[in-house]
Amino acid sequence: MEWSFLFFLNSALLGVGLAMDAFSVSMANGLHDPGMSRKRMCIIAGTFGVFQAVMPMTGWVCVHTIVEMFSSFETFIPCTRSLCLFSSVLHCFFVK
């Protein structure tokens, strides 16, 4: 994988977005239950922390796996797309 400024910027923006999401959920939980115990606070914070750390990595692994599986078909993608476009044009032209 190549490290570039764009990769770093995308990663930083993802982190900011996840932090804003966690902050809004924390605010909603705090406003809903002001007398929340410390144990419940830690459970909620830990749950969100784990999911927000694991879900982007899971997405990356899934996309990486799919790219590896379909890399052998990448030469056929333009041909398939052209055939689909051609058939839809013919369908629109001949069917009213």
HELIX and SHEET records of a PDB file:
HELIX    1   1 PHE A    5  HIS A   32  1                                  28    
HELIX    2   2 ARG A   38  PHE A   70  1                                  33    
HELIX    3   3 SER A   71  PHE A   73  5                                   3    
HELIX    4   4 ILE A   77  PHE A   94  1                                  18    
END                                                                             
